[in-house]
Amino acid sequence: MKTTDVLILGTGIAGAVAALKLAQNPERRIIVITRDPDPNESNTRWAQGGIIERGPEDSADLLVKDILAAGAGASLPRAAEILAEEGPALLKDALIDIAGIRFDHGVHGELEYGIEAAHSRRRILHVGDGTGEAISTGLVEAVRSRPNIEMLTNATAVDLITYPHHSRDPLDTYQPIACHGAYVFDRSGKAIHRTLAASTILATGGLGRIYRNTTNPVGARGDGLAMAYRARARILNAEYIQFHPTTLSVPGAEGFLISEAVRGEGGALLTPGGKPFMEKYSPEWKDLAPRDIVARAIHNEMEECGYSHVLLDIATRMDAEKIKHRFPNIYAECLRRGIDITCEPIPVVPAAHYFCGGIAVDEWGRSSIASLYAVGEVSCTGLHGANRLASTSLLEGLVWGTRAARDIEAKLSAGAARIPTREEIPAWDESGLTKDADPALIQGDMQTIQNIMWHYVGLVRSGDRLSRAIRELRHMQNEIETFYRHTKLSDGLIGLRNAVEVALIVAQAARHNRQSRGCHYRVDSVDGGDRLL
Ligand code: SIN
């Protein structure tokens, strides 16, 4: 058993920044855990495009306008204002000064700003096409160097410890729900420990892995969302799953992201026969239309014409040396797969990319459960509305990671949050768990969930498809829950139980919302919706 002031689940930008901010008070003790053996493995690591700052001839107001336009009328204006106003200074402090990240510069030392879909200005800082990797490496190194942060890898949270649920005192039934840490599965020792905390921050990232095709890493299976949901936290906007329009369509490289920055630098989408097609879907923005429009346009071209993919051409639009310099990872990965992007177009298809909904939080990252915070992709600040503006998510994680840390520090300093004692919280009960988890069952069930979500809760939805998905997912959830009750825990089993839980959350929200908006598109929309094809 461990006790700490603050328990943080997740080592991406949001969790790492929160830990670093809290660690500025040398008296604070912070535990950061991640299920992966490598703390650099997170959604942050795979972000290619970059992080928004404030570019030349740019302003906070312009950024707010772009965020609200991309969000299709469902973004919370106050969240956009906070991001636009506080973002640039916090970025400088956390990423440039503390983590020592050197963003790409021009020959005279000036910062180089990129542009992606639906941005009215160049404002995206980048490190080639490996921005996430650079940020993750810098932040994790900084976290490791702080004596008051303990980092535990290979540790999967199983469930949140909440009152009154885990309390021994019957009178706690009358208190509001509060979080006091988590039960954590030590993957090496195969044991479940209590980690008791005055405050807990969920920074567990997204859920792209519940879809067959996704840009997300294996850990993105909705663990944090599922735990918060079981603890009765409020969840918002779960129907808004953003599909990235362009991922590599080559066997063995499924889900490899071809950054939107490629189109930002002039890349164009073409049919396999070489014809541009975006103008007919978005005469104003063409290839740089908001993501939901581009992804649906590609889907429509593929479905109507029977294409297995479309093409993305940068070769005829950017000098070969510039391509290699600006997109070194994309160039190398495509070349490894037999495509030289400096002289031929890239075959691409859409894939699940980002969860715009999440655990409802306020301006300080506070969830509806006392002492439970959520930051980054697992949370819903309202910023992304129905469709996230490109390259906003890293900055959102940074801003809300900092804000949550500030709020927690204020509470701890005021003595307003306490760590429960060992006696107050029961140990995990493993009695009766006799069977070892069968990896074939886990993998088979996971693939079934991914197929259901891809076909029935994907880019194009209907009431019938969603009802079918819900029926099948409910059946699977019953099976998985029975299996879970009799089987020794493993990371795969924890993930499977969470995956089916969050798949149902998404499918139910999608069925409930009969209006097409942003990345939630229903062919049977009640009012025809907006931005349809
Ligand atoms: C990309 O580089 O296209 C992805 C960036 C993002 O999702 O914000």
Residues whose N, C-alpha, C, O or C-beta is under 5 A from the ligand:
A	BS01	SIN	Q48 G49 I258 S259 E260 A261 A390 S391 T392
